[in-house]
Every structure is written in structure tokens, then in C-alpha cells.
Amino acid sequence: MPNETIELLYRHRSIRKYKPLPIKQEQLSQILSAAQSVSSSNFLQSSTIIRITDTNKREKLAHYSGDQSYIIQAPEFWVFCADFNRFYQIEPNLQLEKAEQLLLGCIDTTIMAQNAVIAAESLGLGCVYIGGLRNSIDKVTELLALPKYVLPLFGLCFGYPDLSEQPEIKPRLPKELVFFENQYQPINHNLLKQYDEQMNSYYQHRTNNKKVGGWSDKIAEIINRENRDFMLAYLHKQGWITR
């Protein structure tokens, strides 16, 4: 039988509607401490979190992210950044333009954010990631006064879930399609078909935003939609992966 922690992980879902209740300072401190407790490559701790309490900035960030109103409504909104500027301040002669450094910062920051989500959910809170911040990443960078070698990866809304919204848990890919032994395996199309049928049933029966179709037939639309062709130029401007 799964233990309490594993059961909590199984119940994860994105929450986009919150009660108008503030989160206690003690709980915020616990969430932050849990986020900081993750593993960090060579213990560089190459991440920074920016808590957004300014209403005007919340409104702008919501607009920049595609008019996602829950950024305004959520009791807490944090922006997670890969941060090598801290190292630049300590030692200005460092070479900080390598692709591996970008990967390191992104990986460490993502792990940190997931610890924050797990901690928040263990306290009865709900969360949703906001990758839409990168839709207008130049404007986000200016609004938050982010210096060179800082990359805003995503935001995180969290608060007490509004009980009027209880989103169903999405079925995940069969384990056989994501977990291999010793070497990569080609996709099992029979399993994929079964999963598509399962997802089609989920989409048609869930409470909100009903859809028709499976999982795989939406891949091209999703990937082609997320162009953000400006991203490479932005990264270069911020000092990342110039060599």
C-alpha cells in the first residue's frame, strides 16, 4: 500500500481557483525551507524565487502570461528563476555563457519548485505552474528588474483550493511508455492507442473544458503552438549559451 507521501503525490492536480484566504507566514516559511532543501549540482544553489505581492505587477504578469486571471486571484504567486548573476556578483571574471550552465540552472530550479509544490500540497494548498510567463519574457525581465544571467523559468500560484473547483486527475501515460530498462525502446502503438481511448473518455466526461480526441492527436498542435521563436535571442541577450 502507498504511504501518505506517495498518496499525496498521486492526488496532484492543477488548481486554478482559490479561496480568498491568506497563507500563514509560518506555512510560507515551511514551503520555502522545503524548496531550499533539494539537491543542488555541486551545491551551487543556482536559483532565486521572487514573491510577487504588488497588485500592479500581478496584473501585468497575468496579462503577459496570456491573461491568466488566477495569477491575480491566488493568495501567493512566486516566480522561479535560474540565477547565475549571484555568482557573477561574487566573481565577475567567471565564464558564464556555456550551455551546460543553462541546463544546470534550469534543472536545479525545477527540482526546487517541485519541492515547493509538494510542501504546499501537504499543507492542504493547491498549486498551478505558469509557463506562460515566457510568452513575454522580455517584459517580465524588465518588470522584475532581472539582471544578466537570470532567467525567469515559470511562475507558481498557490493557495487554499476553492471547493467549487475539483478538477479530475488526468490519466498518465502507461508506465511501459515512459520507463525502459537498459536502453531506449520504440513506442508501443497498441499501448498508445489504449491510452488515447482512455484520454478521450476523460476529456468527454470531465467537469470542465470537455474535448474530443485522445492524447497523441494533440501533440502536433501543442508543440507547434509553443513557438516562442524569440527565446534564443533573449537567452543570448541575458548572457546565456553564447558559446
Backbone as JSON, one array per atom type, in Angstrom:
{
  "sequence": "MPNETIELLYRHRSIRKYKPLPIKQEQLSQILSAAQSVSSSNFLQSSTIIRITDTNKREKLAHYSGDQSYIIQAPEFWVFCADFNRFYQIEPNLQLEKAEQLLLGCIDTTIMAQNAVIAAESLGLGCVYIGGLRNSIDKVTELLALPKYVLPLFGLCFGYPDLSEQPEIKPRLPKELVFFENQYQPINHNLLKQYDEQMNSYYQHRTNNKKVGGWSDKIAEIINRENRDFMLAYLHKQGWITR",
  "N": [[0.84, -1.2, 0.0], [0.52, 2.26, -0.82], [2.32, 4.82, 0.94], [1.6, 7.74, 3.05], [2.87, 9.97, 1.9], [3.29, 9.2, -0.78], [0.65, 8.8, -1.57], [-0.21, 11.44, -1.47], [1.25, 12.52, -3.62], [0.11, 11.09, -5.73], [-2.38, 12.29, -5.83], [-2.09, 14.7, -7.04], [-3.07, 17.63, -8.79], [-3.71, 20.36, -11.03], [-4.57, 23.44, -9.65], [-6.66, 26.14, -10.13], [-8.35, 27.95, -9.0], [-9.01, 29.77, -6.1], [-9.63, 30.1, -2.56], [-10.3, 33.22, -0.92], [-8.21, 33.52, 1.1], [-5.51, 34.35, 3.17], [-2.19, 32.95, 3.3], [-0.56, 31.56, 6.04], [2.32, 33.02, 7.59], [4.11, 31.27, 8.76], [3.61, 28.92, 7.35], [4.38, 29.69, 4.77], [7.1, 30.01, 5.23], [7.79, 27.37, 5.79], [7.29, 26.16, 3.32], [9.16, 27.49, 1.71], [11.54, 26.67, 2.99], [11.42, 23.94, 2.51], [11.65, 23.98, -0.29], [14.26, 24.91, -0.52], [15.63, 22.77, 0.42], [16.31, 20.89, -1.45], [18.35, 18.76, -3.56], [21.34, 20.08, -5.06], [23.28, 20.85, -7.85], [26.63, 20.37, -7.38], [26.29, 21.87, -5.14], [25.75, 24.52, -5.78], [23.44, 26.02, -5.68], [21.76, 27.46, -7.53], [19.45, 29.15, -7.95], [16.71, 31.47, -7.75], [13.91, 32.82, -6.07], [11.2, 34.91, -6.64], [8.88, 36.59, -4.89], [5.71, 37.79, -5.6], [3.97, 40.44, -4.57], [2.96, 42.88, -5.17], [0.18, 44.42, -6.44], [-0.19, 45.67, -8.94], [1.94, 44.65, -10.41], [1.25, 41.97, -10.38], [-1.05, 42.04, -11.98], [0.03, 42.84, -14.45], [1.78, 40.69, -14.95], [-0.06, 38.63, -15.16], [-1.36, 39.4, -17.5], [0.8, 39.36, -19.32], [1.2, 36.65, -19.37], [-0.78, 35.59, -20.88], [-3.27, 36.48, -20.08], [-4.06, 35.13, -17.69], [-6.06, 34.87, -15.18], [-5.94, 33.81, -12.6], [-3.44, 34.32, -11.61], [-3.66, 36.8, -10.51], [-5.66, 36.36, -8.66], [-4.78, 34.35, -6.91], [-3.63, 33.66, -3.59], [-0.85, 33.55, -3.24], [1.9, 34.19, -5.39], [4.7, 33.14, -6.95], [7.77, 33.61, -8.66], [10.0, 31.6, -10.3], [13.43, 31.49, -10.85], [16.28, 30.69, -12.79], [19.5, 31.35, -11.7], [22.45, 32.8, -12.24], [23.59, 35.17, -11.82], [24.15, 35.76, -9.2], [26.55, 34.42, -8.78], [28.13, 35.86, -10.5], [28.19, 38.32, -9.24], [29.74, 37.64, -7.07], [32.13, 36.78, -8.22], [33.26, 38.45, -10.77], [34.76, 37.71, -13.0], [34.09, 35.24, -13.91], [33.32, 32.71, -16.34], [30.38, 32.56, -17.86], [28.74, 31.65, -19.93], [28.09, 29.21, -21.0], [26.38, 26.36, -22.42], [25.88, 24.19, -20.73], [25.72, 25.39, -18.24], [23.32, 26.76, -18.36], [21.54, 24.56, -18.54], [22.05, 23.39, -16.06], [21.16, 25.38, -14.26], [18.42, 25.47, -14.95], [17.57, 22.85, -14.37], [18.13, 22.59, -11.58], [16.48, 24.61, -10.57], [13.92, 23.79, -11.31], [13.65, 21.39, -9.88], [13.68, 22.48, -7.34], [11.31, 23.99, -7.36], [9.38, 21.97, -7.55], [9.63, 20.71, -5.09], [8.61, 22.76, -3.53], [5.94, 22.74, -4.37], [5.1, 20.19, -3.51], [5.4, 20.48, -0.74], [3.56, 22.56, -0.28], [1.14, 21.32, -1.06], [1.02, 19.34, 0.87], [0.26, 20.82, 3.01], [-2.34, 21.31, 2.56], [-2.83, 23.04, 0.49], [-3.37, 24.22, -2.89], [-1.91, 24.21, -6.21], [-0.63, 25.75, -9.24], [1.44, 25.67, -12.04], [2.91, 28.3, -14.0], [3.85, 28.53, -17.0], [3.42, 30.31, -18.97], [4.6, 32.75, -18.48], [6.83, 33.0, -20.03], [5.91, 33.81, -22.44], [6.03, 36.52, -22.82], [8.7, 37.24, -22.25], [10.72, 39.19, -22.26], [9.38, 41.47, -21.3], [8.64, 40.58, -18.78], [11.16, 40.28, -17.66], [12.02, 42.94, -17.59], [10.04, 44.08, -15.92], [10.52, 42.81, -13.48], [13.04, 43.58, -12.96], [15.28, 41.99, -13.68], [18.61, 41.06, -13.79], [21.48, 40.5, -15.97], [22.27, 37.07, -16.7], [20.16, 35.92, -15.32], [17.26, 33.98, -15.45], [13.86, 33.91, -15.91], [11.95, 31.22, -15.34], [9.37, 30.07, -14.83], [6.17, 30.7, -13.29], [4.47, 30.25, -10.11], [1.39, 29.68, -8.8], [-0.3, 29.56, -5.7], [-2.56, 28.48, -3.11], [-5.42, 28.15, -0.88], [-7.56, 25.7, -2.09], [-10.51, 26.51, -3.91], [-13.48, 25.02, -3.16], [-15.47, 24.74, -4.99], [-14.28, 24.14, -7.32], [-13.08, 21.22, -8.43], [-10.95, 19.75, -10.04], [-10.64, 16.88, -12.11], [-8.34, 14.12, -11.83], [-5.87, 13.74, -14.23], [-5.41, 10.98, -16.39], [-2.29, 9.32, -16.63], [0.42, 8.57, -18.94], [0.87, 5.1, -19.84], [3.04, 3.17, -17.8], [4.82, 1.59, -19.19], [5.43, 3.04, -21.44], [7.07, 5.06, -20.66], [9.09, 4.17, -19.06], [11.95, 2.43, -19.28], [14.28, -0.33, -19.59], [17.69, -0.47, -19.48], [18.03, 0.38, -22.2], [16.8, 2.68, -24.72], [13.45, 2.41, -25.97], [11.36, 1.78, -28.84], [8.13, 3.3, -29.48], [5.22, 1.73, -28.21], [2.61, 1.07, -30.06], [0.13, -0.11, -29.68], [-0.32, 0.13, -26.93], [-0.3, 2.9, -26.84], [-2.59, 3.51, -28.33], [-4.56, 2.46, -26.64], [-4.22, 4.19, -24.49], [-4.89, 6.64, -25.69], [-7.62, 6.21, -26.1], [-8.45, 6.05, -23.47], [-7.86, 8.68, -22.63], [-9.54, 10.13, -24.3], [-12.04, 9.4, -23.3], [-11.75, 10.5, -20.75], [-11.55, 13.28, -21.36], [-14.11, 13.78, -22.39], [-15.78, 13.31, -20.27], [-14.99, 14.84, -18.11], [-15.47, 17.53, -15.76], [-15.14, 20.26, -16.59], [-14.18, 22.12, -19.58], [-14.48, 20.25, -21.77], [-13.34, 17.93, -24.25], [-12.74, 16.42, -27.48], [-11.2, 13.49, -28.61], [-7.95, 11.89, -28.39], [-4.8, 11.63, -26.69], [-2.38, 11.61, -28.19], [-3.09, 12.74, -30.65], [-3.12, 15.42, -30.2], [-0.58, 16.33, -29.92], [1.0, 17.49, -32.03], [-0.3, 19.93, -32.48], [0.03, 21.22, -30.0], [2.86, 21.35, -29.66], [3.65, 22.75, -31.97], [2.34, 25.12, -31.51], [3.65, 26.3, -29.38], [5.8, 28.22, -30.06], [7.59, 30.56, -29.58], [9.76, 31.92, -30.85], [11.54, 33.88, -30.3], [13.13, 33.17, -28.21], [15.81, 32.19, -28.22], [17.34, 34.42, -28.97], [16.72, 36.05, -26.83], [17.87, 34.62, -24.68], [20.57, 34.82, -25.38], [20.9, 37.56, -25.11], [20.59, 37.84, -22.4], [22.89, 36.71, -21.56], [23.2, 33.96, -21.62], [24.2, 30.78, -22.96], [25.97, 31.65, -25.11], [28.1, 30.49, -26.17]],
  "CA": [[0.0, 0.0, 0.0], [1.29, 3.51, -0.82], [2.29, 5.57, 2.19], [0.91, 9.03, 2.99], [3.55, 10.87, 0.96], [3.01, 8.73, -2.14], [-0.76, 9.09, -1.84], [-0.28, 12.88, -1.76], [1.76, 12.7, -4.97], [-0.88, 10.54, -6.65], [-3.56, 13.15, -5.88], [-1.74, 16.02, -7.61], [-3.81, 18.2, -9.92], [-3.52, 21.8, -11.1], [-5.66, 24.2, -9.06], [-6.66, 27.48, -10.7], [-9.31, 28.79, -8.3], [-8.6, 29.73, -4.7], [-10.36, 30.85, -1.56], [-9.63, 34.49, -0.6], [-7.61, 33.39, 2.43], [-4.04, 34.46, 3.15], [-1.42, 31.81, 3.81], [0.18, 31.98, 7.23], [3.75, 33.23, 7.38], [4.8, 30.04, 9.15], [3.48, 27.98, 6.24], [5.25, 30.17, 3.69], [8.47, 29.7, 5.62], [7.97, 25.93, 5.64], [7.35, 25.88, 1.88], [10.46, 27.97, 1.23], [12.59, 25.8, 3.53], [11.34, 22.67, 1.76], [12.21, 24.25, -1.62], [15.71, 25.05, -0.4], [16.23, 21.53, 0.91], [16.55, 19.95, -2.54], [19.71, 18.59, -4.04], [21.79, 21.14, -5.95], [24.5, 20.43, -8.51], [27.83, 20.91, -6.74], [25.81, 22.77, -4.09], [25.82, 25.9, -6.26], [22.2, 26.69, -5.3], [21.68, 28.44, -8.62], [18.05, 29.52, -8.16], [16.15, 32.57, -6.97], [12.46, 32.93, -6.1], [10.7, 36.27, -6.42], [7.48, 36.6, -4.45], [5.04, 38.96, -6.17], [2.89, 40.92, -3.72], [2.5, 44.13, -5.76], [-1.02, 44.15, -7.25], [0.04, 46.13, -10.3], [2.83, 43.68, -11.07], [0.46, 40.76, -10.59], [-1.92, 42.27, -13.13], [0.85, 42.83, -15.65], [2.27, 39.33, -15.18], [-1.21, 37.87, -15.63], [-1.55, 39.78, -18.9], [1.94, 38.84, -20.09], [1.11, 35.19, -19.41], [-1.96, 35.18, -21.65], [-4.47, 36.85, -19.32], [-4.4, 34.07, -16.74], [-6.55, 35.68, -14.06], [-5.62, 33.23, -11.29], [-2.21, 34.95, -11.11], [-4.13, 37.91, -9.68], [-6.57, 35.88, -7.61], [-4.12, 33.44, -5.97], [-3.02, 34.32, -2.43], [0.59, 33.64, -3.44], [2.45, 33.97, -6.73], [6.16, 33.17, -6.93], [8.46, 33.42, -9.93], [11.22, 30.81, -10.11], [14.45, 31.91, -11.81], [17.66, 30.2, -12.79], [20.24, 32.55, -11.32], [23.92, 32.77, -12.19], [24.07, 36.51, -11.5], [24.71, 35.71, -7.85], [27.95, 34.04, -8.91], [28.77, 36.98, -11.19], [28.45, 39.33, -8.22], [30.82, 37.16, -6.21], [33.36, 36.7, -9.02], [32.9, 38.99, -12.08], [35.57, 37.16, -14.09], [33.62, 33.9, -14.27], [32.8, 32.48, -17.69], [29.02, 32.1, -17.56], [27.98, 31.63, -21.18], [28.08, 27.85, -21.55], [25.08, 25.7, -22.46], [25.74, 23.33, -19.55], [25.32, 26.22, -17.11], [21.88, 26.97, -18.51], [20.87, 23.32, -18.16], [22.21, 23.22, -14.61], [20.26, 26.31, -13.59], [17.03, 25.06, -15.2], [17.3, 21.6, -13.64], [18.09, 22.85, -10.14], [15.32, 25.45, -10.24], [12.71, 22.98, -11.46], [13.58, 20.49, -8.72], [13.34, 23.33, -6.2], [9.89, 24.34, -7.45], [8.54, 20.8, -7.27], [9.62, 20.55, -3.63], [7.68, 23.76, -3.0], [4.59, 22.27, -4.65], [4.79, 19.06, -2.62], [5.24, 21.03, 0.6], [2.3, 23.3, -0.25], [0.03, 20.38, -1.1], [0.97, 18.64, 2.16], [-0.39, 21.75, 3.94], [-3.73, 21.49, 2.14], [-2.9, 24.08, -0.53], [-3.34, 23.79, -4.28], [-0.93, 24.96, -6.98], [-0.55, 25.6, -10.68], [2.61, 26.3, -12.67], [2.61, 29.27, -15.04], [4.9, 28.62, -18.01], [3.09, 31.41, -19.85], [5.48, 33.9, -18.24], [7.83, 33.09, -21.09], [5.3, 34.38, -23.65], [6.51, 37.91, -22.92], [9.82, 37.13, -21.29], [11.42, 40.48, -22.18], [8.6, 42.36, -20.44], [8.77, 40.03, -17.43], [12.52, 40.61, -17.22], [12.05, 44.37, -17.27], [9.16, 44.33, -14.79], [11.11, 42.27, -12.25], [14.41, 44.11, -12.87], [16.19, 40.85, -13.69], [19.88, 41.4, -14.45], [22.1, 39.48, -16.82], [22.48, 35.74, -16.1], [18.98, 35.47, -14.58], [16.25, 33.51, -16.4], [12.58, 33.56, -15.3], [11.52, 29.98, -15.97], [7.92, 29.88, -14.7], [5.57, 31.15, -12.05], [3.72, 29.26, -9.33], [0.27, 30.16, -7.98], [-0.81, 28.59, -4.72], [-3.49, 28.95, -2.1], [-6.41, 27.14, -0.49], [-8.45, 25.45, -3.23], [-11.94, 26.77, -3.86], [-14.1, 23.7, -3.24], [-16.35, 24.66, -6.15], [-13.5, 23.58, -8.41], [-12.41, 19.98, -8.09], [-10.56, 19.13, -11.31], [-10.33, 15.46, -12.07], [-6.93, 13.77, -12.05], [-5.66, 13.26, -15.6], [-4.68, 9.72, -16.52], [-0.93, 9.45, -17.15], [0.86, 7.55, -19.88], [1.23, 3.8, -19.25], [4.44, 3.13, -17.35], [5.64, 0.93, -20.21], [5.8, 4.0, -22.46], [7.99, 6.06, -20.12], [10.08, 3.55, -18.19], [12.63, 1.36, -20.01], [15.42, -0.93, -18.91], [18.99, -0.58, -20.16], [18.13, 1.13, -23.45], [15.57, 3.3, -25.2], [12.58, 1.49, -26.72], [10.37, 2.45, -29.7], [6.82, 3.41, -28.87], [4.29, 0.61, -28.36], [1.44, 1.74, -30.59], [-1.07, -0.69, -29.08], [-0.5, 0.8, -25.65], [-0.63, 4.29, -27.12], [-3.99, 3.54, -28.74], [-5.37, 2.28, -25.44], [-4.14, 5.42, -23.71], [-5.69, 7.64, -26.39], [-9.03, 5.92, -25.81], [-8.66, 6.43, -22.06], [-7.86, 10.13, -22.55], [-10.76, 10.6, -24.96], [-13.11, 9.23, -22.32], [-11.53, 11.5, -19.7], [-11.88, 14.61, -21.88], [-15.54, 13.92, -22.61], [-16.55, 13.16, -19.04], [-14.56, 15.71, -17.03], [-16.45, 18.57, -15.42], [-14.95, 21.48, -17.37], [-13.31, 22.11, -20.77], [-14.59, 18.95, -22.43], [-12.7, 17.85, -25.56], [-12.89, 15.17, -28.21], [-9.92, 13.02, -29.11], [-7.05, 11.29, -27.42], [-3.62, 12.38, -26.27], [-1.35, 11.73, -29.23], [-3.52, 13.58, -31.77], [-2.98, 16.82, -29.82], [0.84, 16.64, -29.75], [1.49, 18.42, -33.06], [-0.89, 21.26, -32.24], [0.64, 21.82, -28.8], [4.28, 21.66, -29.88], [3.76, 23.8, -32.99], [1.81, 26.36, -30.96], [4.62, 26.88, -28.44], [6.98, 28.58, -30.85], [8.49, 31.45, -28.86], [10.97, 31.97, -31.67], [12.42, 34.92, -29.77], [13.78, 32.72, -26.98], [17.26, 32.06, -28.34], [17.89, 35.78, -28.94], [16.59, 36.53, -25.45], [18.89, 33.96, -23.87], [21.86, 35.43, -25.7], [20.92, 38.92, -24.55], [20.76, 37.7, -20.95], [24.22, 36.16, -21.28], [23.19, 32.51, -21.61], [24.58, 29.94, -24.12], [26.57, 32.36, -26.24], [29.14, 29.62, -26.72]],
  "C": [[0.87, 1.25, 0.0], [1.21, 4.2, 0.54], [1.66, 6.94, 1.98], [1.54, 9.98, 1.96], [3.24, 10.49, -0.48], [1.56, 9.0, -2.52], [-0.94, 10.58, -2.17], [0.18, 13.15, -3.19], [0.76, 12.2, -6.01], [-2.06, 11.49, -6.86], [-3.28, 14.49, -6.56], [-2.65, 16.38, -8.78], [-3.55, 19.71, -9.89], [-4.76, 22.51, -10.58], [-5.57, 25.65, -9.53], [-7.69, 28.41, -10.05], [-9.1, 28.63, -6.8], [-9.56, 30.51, -3.8], [-9.59, 32.15, -1.24], [-9.05, 34.49, 0.82], [-6.11, 33.52, 2.34], [-3.4, 33.2, 3.72], [-0.56, 32.3, 4.96], [1.68, 32.08, 6.93], [4.55, 31.98, 7.73], [4.75, 29.0, 8.02], [4.35, 28.4, 5.06], [6.71, 29.84, 3.98], [8.77, 28.22, 5.46], [8.11, 25.55, 4.17], [8.71, 26.3, 1.32], [11.59, 27.08, 1.73], [12.6, 24.45, 2.81], [11.94, 22.85, 0.37], [13.72, 24.31, -1.56], [16.4, 23.76, 0.01], [16.56, 20.54, -0.19], [18.04, 19.79, -2.81], [20.06, 19.71, -5.01], [23.14, 20.72, -6.53], [25.71, 21.15, -7.92], [27.51, 21.94, -5.64], [25.96, 24.24, -4.5], [24.59, 26.71, -5.84], [21.91, 27.84, -6.28], [20.25, 28.84, -8.97], [17.68, 30.69, -7.27], [14.64, 32.56, -7.15], [12.08, 34.38, -5.83], [9.22, 36.19, -6.09], [6.83, 37.9, -4.92], [3.84, 39.32, -5.3], [2.29, 42.22, -4.26], [1.34, 43.84, -6.72], [-0.82, 44.53, -8.71], [0.93, 45.16, -11.06], [2.11, 42.37, -11.32], [-0.4, 40.9, -11.85], [-1.13, 42.23, -14.44], [1.35, 41.42, -15.97], [1.14, 38.43, -15.68], [-1.44, 38.14, -17.11], [-0.43, 39.21, -19.77], [1.84, 37.33, -20.29], [-0.09, 34.68, -20.2], [-3.25, 35.42, -20.92], [-4.97, 35.71, -18.44], [-4.77, 34.72, -15.41], [-6.19, 35.11, -12.69], [-4.29, 33.72, -10.76], [-2.58, 36.11, -10.2], [-4.87, 37.39, -8.46], [-5.86, 35.03, -6.55], [-3.53, 34.2, -4.79], [-1.51, 34.5, -2.58], [0.95, 33.4, -4.9], [3.95, 34.18, -6.66], [6.7, 32.94, -8.33], [9.79, 32.73, -9.65], [12.22, 31.12, -11.24], [15.71, 31.08, -11.66], [18.56, 31.42, -12.63], [21.74, 32.28, -11.25], [24.48, 34.17, -11.92], [24.66, 36.58, -10.11], [26.19, 35.37, -7.9], [28.76, 35.16, -9.56], [29.09, 38.1, -10.2], [29.61, 38.94, -7.32], [32.16, 37.19, -6.95], [33.07, 37.15, -10.45], [33.67, 38.39, -13.26], [35.16, 35.74, -14.49], [33.14, 33.86, -15.71], [31.42, 31.81, -17.54], [28.14, 31.99, -18.81], [27.76, 30.24, -21.75], [26.69, 27.21, -21.45], [24.85, 24.84, -21.22], [25.29, 24.14, -18.34], [23.83, 26.53, -17.17], [21.11, 25.73, -18.08], [20.9, 23.13, -16.64], [21.23, 24.12, -13.86], [18.8, 25.92, -13.74], [16.67, 23.82, -14.4], [17.17, 21.87, -12.15], [16.85, 23.64, -9.74], [14.02, 24.67, -10.33], [12.54, 22.01, -10.3], [13.14, 21.27, -7.48], [11.85, 23.65, -6.19], [9.0, 23.15, -7.1], [8.52, 20.49, -5.77], [8.64, 21.53, -2.99], [6.24, 23.31, -3.2], [4.2, 21.14, -3.69], [4.56, 19.55, -1.19], [3.9, 21.75, 0.72], [1.11, 22.35, -0.22], [-0.1, 19.6, 0.21], [0.3, 19.49, 3.23], [-1.83, 22.04, 3.56], [-3.92, 22.58, 1.1], [-2.94, 23.44, -1.92], [-2.45, 24.71, -5.08], [-1.16, 24.8, -8.48], [0.69, 26.33, -11.16], [2.16, 27.23, -13.78], [3.81, 29.39, -15.98], [4.66, 29.76, -18.97], [3.9, 32.67, -19.6], [6.46, 34.1, -19.38], [7.24, 33.62, -22.4], [5.8, 35.79, -23.9], [7.72, 38.06, -22.01], [10.62, 38.42, -21.18], [10.71, 41.42, -21.22], [8.67, 41.89, -18.99], [10.13, 40.41, -16.85], [12.62, 42.07, -16.81], [11.24, 44.68, -16.01], [9.8, 43.91, -13.47], [12.57, 42.7, -12.06], [15.44, 42.99, -12.81], [17.48, 41.22, -14.43], [20.35, 40.27, -15.36], [22.35, 38.21, -16.02], [21.35, 35.34, -15.14], [17.9, 35.14, -15.61], [14.96, 33.17, -15.67], [11.98, 32.35, -16.01], [10.0, 29.81, -15.96], [7.47, 30.5, -13.39], [4.86, 30.01, -11.35], [2.66, 29.98, -8.51], [-0.01, 29.11, -6.92], [-1.65, 29.27, -3.66], [-4.44, 27.83, -1.72], [-7.4, 26.92, -1.63], [-9.89, 25.85, -2.94], [-12.66, 25.44, -4.1], [-15.09, 23.58, -4.39], [-15.61, 24.15, -7.38], [-12.74, 22.36, -7.92], [-12.0, 19.28, -9.38], [-10.19, 17.67, -11.14], [-8.83, 15.23, -12.33], [-6.78, 13.18, -13.45], [-4.93, 11.92, -15.59], [-3.3, 9.97, -17.14], [-0.63, 8.34, -18.15], [1.12, 6.22, -19.17], [2.72, 3.78, -18.9], [5.35, 2.52, -18.4], [6.09, 1.88, -21.32], [6.82, 5.03, -21.97], [9.14, 5.47, -19.3], [10.67, 2.33, -18.9], [13.8, 0.83, -19.18], [16.6, -1.06, -19.87], [19.11, 0.19, -21.47], [16.77, 1.68, -23.84], [14.77, 2.31, -26.04], [11.65, 2.29, -27.64], [8.99, 2.39, -29.06], [5.97, 2.18, -29.18], [2.95, 1.2, -28.79], [0.13, 1.15, -30.06], [-1.37, -0.04, -27.73], [-0.9, 2.25, -25.84], [-2.1, 4.43, -27.52], [-4.91, 3.39, -27.53], [-5.38, 3.54, -24.59], [-4.95, 6.54, -24.36], [-7.18, 7.44, -26.12], [-9.37, 6.32, -24.38], [-8.75, 7.95, -21.92], [-9.1, 10.73, -23.22], [-11.95, 10.5, -24.01], [-12.98, 10.27, -21.21], [-11.98, 12.89, -20.16], [-13.39, 14.82, -21.99], [-16.36, 13.88, -21.32], [-16.1, 14.1, -17.92], [-15.52, 16.9, -16.89], [-16.36, 19.78, -16.34], [-14.07, 21.23, -18.59], [-13.3, 20.74, -21.45], [-13.97, 19.01, -23.82], [-13.05, 16.51, -26.19], [-11.52, 14.77, -28.73], [-9.06, 12.48, -27.99], [-5.93, 12.22, -27.01], [-2.68, 12.64, -27.43], [-1.77, 12.65, -30.37], [-3.47, 15.07, -31.44], [-1.52, 17.27, -29.75], [1.31, 17.69, -30.75], [0.98, 19.83, -32.81], [-0.2, 21.96, -31.07], [2.07, 22.24, -29.07], [4.44, 22.77, -30.91], [3.26, 25.15, -32.47], [2.83, 27.07, -30.08], [5.9, 27.24, -29.18], [7.99, 29.39, -30.05], [9.84, 31.56, -29.57], [11.98, 33.0, -31.2], [13.33, 34.41, -28.65], [15.3, 32.66, -27.09], [17.92, 33.44, -28.28], [17.81, 36.35, -27.53], [17.67, 35.93, -24.56], [20.27, 34.56, -24.12], [21.97, 36.81, -25.08], [21.14, 38.88, -23.05], [22.08, 37.04, -20.56], [24.31, 34.65, -21.29], [23.59, 31.94, -22.98], [25.06, 30.76, -25.32], [27.75, 31.59, -26.81], [29.02, 28.22, -26.1]]
}
